Amino acid sequence: MAERGARQRAFRQREKEKKDATERQLEELSKKVSQLELKRQQLQGALGNASCDSKGIKQECGQQSPEIQEVAISFRFGEQAVQLQLTTEEAASLTDKTLAQIWQRLAHKMAWCLDKRAAVPTSRKSDFEQQIEGLVRESIEFIWVMVDHCPHVLNGLITLNVEDPSAPRATAGDTRDFPAILAAMELQEGQAAKLLAIRRSIMREVGALIAVRTSLLARLQSMEDVEEGTGCATTRFSDTARTMELLRSNMHSMHTCSYYHLSYIYARILTRMQIARYVVGCLPFGPDSLQLTNCLAAQSGEPPIEELLKSKRPGTAADGGTADTRDPLLPDCDWRQGLEQPLRVLHAWPKEPKLEEDQCTAACRVEAG
């Protein structure tokens, strides 16, 4: 009897332990289910916010169906699927607010990727580098589209507070720390030399174009000062119209010269990682390459802007010459090419057929991690 009672107690003990173990497993499973549900809700919320952001941008620029009009640019913002498309008409009518929304979203995702890349092991860094590559490409392609369709709005990006477009411009309180930005970019010696050469080139070219404009304005003023007679009215009108046309051409050349050099910096000198650090470092404002190169020039003992503007070179439009005196460091840098072809063609990214597939693979690995 005693042996039988012992067996029964052992059996009941085993049953109790099994029951307790089952309850613990159920409790653990319940916690995991709750955690998964919370994660699902967070992902849905993030997806909803992303959709709302895209819808808000679309509503701001009055987006119509892309099937009706030519699509000027598509944005993924670091995601696998296209999040936003702008037609050529929408790009041409872009406002400061919409520009700020798009640039802010690109810059914030770059900042997120840079932070994540810094925190993961070396074996995982390439995942975020590929996302940064895509974000930088979209940013530069966006600039090219704006140059073609809405340059007057793009001109304001360098001083626009993309976090709050209604806030004062950078000129009223610039918080960008360009020495720190340059340090974060980790320029190679050759890159720094090319950036300084770009600065010298654009200042000389713009100085030459300003000299042309000054001459044209003086000619226009002399026409206004001449007393009009019955015999010269037609000639004066023709000369005035011709001079006005030359002034318009001069302004177009200055615009082309400036953005050609900017595009050259992004497409030919800086790496994608450096561009991302530059864009993020300039927040809450847009990037200002003139201020960046001026800072580098001050560190390198280069001449000030005023001196460079006065040193127009032989062979420029101001002298009527055609000699090619491009800087040896920039043998393929000729802004006049921009008068004949768009920047998106001149500085097109190298074709990488597998890039999109690699970005999707990297994004999947990031999500899985």
C-alpha positions in Angstrom: 0.0 0.0 0.0 2.8 2.4 0.9 4.5 1.7 -2.4 1.2 2.3 -4.3 0.7 5.6 -2.5 4.2 6.8 -3.4 3.5 6.0 -7.0 0.3 8.0 -7.0 2.0 11.0 -5.3 4.8 10.8 -7.9 2.3 10.7 -10.7 0.4 13.7 -9.3 3.6 15.6 -8.9 4.6 14.9 -12.6 1.1 15.9 -13.7 1.4 19.2 -11.7 4.8 19.9 -13.2 3.5 19.3 -16.7 0.5 21.6 -16.0 2.8 24.3 -14.6 5.1 24.0 -17.6 2.2 24.2 -20.0 0.9 27.3 -18.3 4.4 28.9 -18.5 4.6 28.1 -22.2 1.1 29.6 -22.7 2.1 32.7 -20.8 5.3 33.1 -22.9 3.3 32.5 -26.1 0.8 35.1 -25.0 3.6 37.7 -24.5 5.1 36.9 -27.9 1.7 37.3 -29.5 1.2 40.7 -27.8 4.7 41.8 -28.9 4.0 40.7 -32.5 0.7 42.5 -32.4 2.3 45.7 -31.1 5.0 45.5 -33.8 2.3 45.0 -36.4 0.5 48.1 -35.2 3.7 50.1 -35.3 4.4 48.9 -38.8 0.9 49.8 -39.9 1.3 53.2 -38.3 4.6 53.8 -40.0 3.1 52.7 -43.3 0.1 55.0 -42.7 2.3 57.9 -41.9 4.4 57.3 -45.1 1.2 57.1 -47.1 -0.1 60.3 -45.5 3.2 62.1 -46.2 3.0 61.1 -49.9 -0.7 62.0 -50.1 0.1 65.4 -48.5 2.8 66.1 -51.0 0.6 65.0 -53.8 -2.2 67.2 -52.6 0.2 70.2 -52.1 1.3 70.0 -55.7 -2.1 69.0 -57.1 -0.9 65.7 -58.5 -2.9 64.1 -61.3 -2.7 60.6 -62.6 0.8 60.0 -63.9 -0.7 58.1 -66.9 -2.1 61.4 -68.2 1.2 63.3 -68.1 4.9 62.5 -68.4 6.5 61.4 -65.1 9.5 63.7 -64.3 10.7 61.8 -61.3 9.8 58.9 -59.0 10.7 58.7 -55.3 11.1 55.6 -53.2 12.5 57.4 -50.1 14.5 54.3 -49.2 11.5 51.9 -49.6 11.1 49.1 -52.0 8.1 50.5 -53.8 7.6 53.9 -55.4 6.2 56.3 -52.8 5.7 59.5 -54.9 5.8 60.5 -58.5 5.9 64.1 -60.0 4.9 64.9 -63.5 6.6 67.6 -65.5 3.7 69.9 -64.9 3.8 69.4 -61.1 7.5 69.9 -61.0 7.1 73.2 -62.9 4.5 74.4 -60.3 6.3 73.2 -57.2 6.1 75.5 -54.1 8.6 76.1 -51.3 6.5 74.1 -49.0 6.4 71.0 -51.3 10.2 71.4 -52.0 10.7 71.4 -48.2 8.6 68.3 -47.6 10.4 66.3 -50.3 13.9 67.4 -49.3 13.1 66.9 -45.6 12.0 63.3 -46.2 15.0 62.5 -48.2 17.4 64.1 -45.7 15.7 62.4 -42.7 16.0 59.0 -44.2 19.6 59.6 -45.0 20.2 60.6 -41.4 18.4 57.4 -40.2 20.5 55.2 -42.6 23.8 56.9 -41.5 22.9 56.3 -37.8 22.0 52.7 -38.4 25.2 52.1 -40.5 27.3 53.4 -37.7 25.7 51.1 -35.2 25.9 47.7 -37.1 28.9 45.4 -37.6 31.0 45.8 -40.8 29.3 42.9 -42.4 25.9 44.8 -42.3 27.1 48.2 -43.3 26.6 47.6 -47.0 22.9 47.1 -46.5 22.5 50.8 -45.4 25.1 52.0 -47.9 22.9 50.8 -50.7 19.9 52.6 -49.2 22.0 55.8 -49.0 23.0 55.3 -52.6 19.4 55.3 -53.7 18.5 58.3 -51.6 21.4 60.4 -52.9 20.5 59.5 -56.5 16.9 60.6 -55.9 18.1 63.8 -54.3 20.4 64.7 -57.2 17.9 63.7 -59.9 15.4 65.9 -58.0 17.8 68.8 -58.4 18.2 68.1 -62.1 14.4 68.0 -62.6 14.1 71.3 -60.7 16.8 72.9 -62.8 14.8 72.0 -65.9 11.3 72.9 -64.7 11.4 75.1 -61.6 14.8 76.8 -61.1 13.4 79.9 -59.3 12.1 77.7 -56.5 15.3 75.6 -56.4 17.3 78.8 -56.0 15.8 79.1 -52.5 16.8 75.7 -51.2 20.1 76.9 -49.9 18.4 79.2 -47.4 15.1 77.3 -47.0 14.3 75.8 -43.5 13.0 72.4 -44.7 11.8 71.6 -41.2 9.6 74.7 -41.1 9.3 76.5 -44.5 7.6 79.5 -42.7 10.6 80.0 -40.5 13.2 82.7 -41.2 15.7 81.9 -44.0 19.2 80.9 -43.3 20.4 84.4 -44.0 18.6 85.5 -40.9 20.2 82.9 -38.6 22.4 80.3 -40.3 23.1 77.4 -37.9 25.1 75.3 -40.4 28.6 74.4 -39.1 30.5 74.1 -42.3 33.9 73.3 -40.7 32.2 70.4 -38.9 30.4 69.3 -42.1 33.7 69.3 -44.0 35.3 67.2 -41.2 32.4 64.7 -41.3 32.7 64.4 -45.1 36.3 63.2 -44.8 37.5 64.6 -48.1 40.5 63.1 -49.8 43.3 65.5 -50.8 42.4 65.2 -54.5 38.7 65.9 -53.8 39.5 69.0 -51.8 41.7 70.2 -54.7 38.9 69.7 -57.2 36.4 71.5 -55.0 38.7 74.5 -54.8 39.2 74.3 -58.6 35.5 74.3 -59.1 35.2 77.4 -56.8 37.9 79.2 -58.8 36.2 78.2 -62.1 32.7 79.3 -61.3 33.8 82.6 -59.8 35.9 83.5 -62.9 33.1 82.4 -65.2 30.4 84.2 -63.3 32.7 87.3 -63.1 33.1 87.3 -66.8 29.3 87.0 -67.3 28.7 89.8 -64.8 31.1 91.9 -66.9 29.0 91.2 -70.0 25.8 92.1 -68.2 27.3 95.4 -66.9 28.3 96.3 -70.5 24.9 95.4 -71.8 23.1 97.5 -69.2 25.4 100.4 -70.0 24.5 100.1 -73.7 20.8 100.0 -72.8 21.2 103.1 -70.7 22.9 104.9 -73.5 20.0 104.1 -75.8 17.6 105.6 -73.2 19.8 108.8 -72.9 19.8 109.4 -76.7 17.2 112.0 -77.7 14.7 110.2 -79.9 14.3 111.5 -83.4 11.8 110.6 -86.1 14.5 109.0 -88.3 16.1 106.8 -85.6 13.0 105.5 -83.8 12.9 102.2 -85.6 16.7 101.6 -85.3 16.5 102.4 -81.6 13.7 100.0 -81.0 15.6 97.2 -82.9 18.8 97.9 -80.9 16.9 97.9 -77.6 15.1 94.6 -78.4 18.4 93.0 -79.4 20.1 94.2 -76.2 17.2 92.9 -74.0 17.6 89.5 -75.8 21.3 89.5 -75.0 20.5 90.3 -71.3 18.1 87.4 -71.1 20.7 85.1 -72.7 23.3 86.4 -70.2 21.0 85.6 -67.2 20.4 82.1 -68.7 24.1 81.5 -69.0 24.7 82.5 -65.4 22.0 80.1 -64.2 23.4 77.3 -66.4 27.0 78.0 -65.2 26.0 77.9 -61.5 24.0 74.7 -61.7 26.4 72.9 -64.1 29.2 73.3 -61.5 26.9 72.3 -58.7 25.9 69.1 -60.6 29.5 68.4 -61.4 30.4 68.5 -57.7 27.7 65.9 -56.9 28.2 63.7 -59.9 31.9 63.8 -60.4 33.7 64.7 -57.2 31.9 63.6 -54.0 31.0 60.1 -53.1 27.4 59.1 -52.2 28.3 58.8 -48.5 29.9 62.3 -48.5 26.9 63.8 -50.2 24.6 62.2 -47.5 26.7 63.5 -44.7 26.7 66.9 -46.4 22.9 67.0 -46.8 22.3 65.8 -43.2 24.9 68.2 -41.8 23.1 71.2 -43.4 19.8 70.5 -41.7 17.4 72.2 -41.0 18.4 74.1 -44.2 19.2 72.9 -47.7 22.8 72.4 -48.8 24.9 75.5 -49.9 27.9 74.4 -52.0 29.2 78.0 -52.3 29.4 78.3 -48.5 30.9 74.9 -48.2 33.7 75.6 -50.8 34.2 79.1 -49.2 34.9 77.4 -45.9 37.3 75.0 -47.5 39.0 77.9 -49.3 39.4 79.8 -46.0 41.0 76.7 -44.5 43.3 76.4 -47.5 44.4 80.0 -47.9 42.6 80.5 -51.2 41.7 84.0 -52.6 38.4 85.6 -51.5 35.3 85.6 -53.8 35.8 89.3 -54.7 39.3 88.6 -56.1 38.2 85.6 -58.1 35.2 87.5 -59.6 37.5 90.1 -61.0 40.0 87.7 -62.5 38.0 86.9 -65.6 40.1 84.6 -67.8 41.0 85.0 -71.5 38.7 83.2 -73.8 35.5 83.8 -71.9 32.4 85.4 -73.3 33.5 88.8 -71.8 36.5 89.0 -74.1 34.9 87.5 -77.1 37.5 84.7 -77.3 37.2 81.0 -77.7 40.4 79.7 -76.1 39.9 76.7 -73.8 41.7 77.3 -70.5 40.0 74.8 -68.3 41.7 73.9 -65.1 43.9 70.8 -65.5 42.1 69.2 -62.5 38.8 69.5 -64.3 39.5 68.5 -67.9 35.9 67.5 -68.6 34.3 70.5 -66.8 32.8 72.9 -69.4 29.6 74.6 -68.3 28.8 75.6 -71.9 27.8 72.0 -72.5 24.8 72.8 -70.2 23.6 75.3 -72.9 23.2 72.4 -75.3 22.2 69.4 -73.2 20.3 69.0 -69.8 22.4 68.2 -66.7 20.6 64.9 -66.3 22.1 63.8 -69.6 25.6 65.4 -69.1 26.0 64.0 -65.6 23.9 60.9 -65.9 24.6 58.2 -63.3 26.5 55.1 -64.6 24.1 52.4 -65.6 23.8 49.7 -63.0 21.2 47.2 -64.1 21.3 45.3 -60.8 21.0 48.3 -58.5 17.3 48.2 -58.0 17.4 44.5 -57.3 20.3 44.9 -54.9 18.5 47.8 -53.1 15.4 45.6 -52.6 17.5 42.7 -51.3 19.3 45.1 -48.9 16.0 46.5 -47.7 14.7 43.0 -47.0 17.8 42.2 -45.0 17.5 45.5 -43.0 13.9 44.7 -42.2 14.8 41.1 -41.2 17.5 42.4 -38.9 
